[in-house]
Amino acid sequence: NGWILPAEADKEKNPYAGDPTAVESGKELYKKNCDRCHGPGGKGDGPDADPDHMQDMDLTNARRTARNPDGVVFYKVWNGRKSPKMPPFKDELTKDQVWQIVAYAQTLRSSQ
């Protein structure tokens, strides 16, 4: 599927989970880096979204989110993939910033 994930990624915990300050920082980082594809509410409807893969880009889909715990989301953001396109952010953001984005993305899930 093109993802580069360590074997234990699904067990890795977000050091910022539930931290309101980190969630707010993650929201700002999301707006700058993720909103253009994933959309403001995480529905996969941003202006640069791939119309053929919008369902894959929906961060709020309960069925998909169950398969993507914090560590998996972190490594997907960190490493990206070629198809469907997800740019890697390891050269643009720090690990702490990516964890903060993950903390914010989790709030999009819980609003369902």
Buried (B, 14 or more C-beta within 10 A) or exposed (E): EEEEBEEEBBEBEBBBEEBEEBBEBBBEBBEEBBBEBBBEBBBBBBEEBBEEBBEBBBBBBEEBBEEBBBBBBBBBBBBBBEEBEBBBBEEEBEEEBBBBBBBBBBBBBEEE
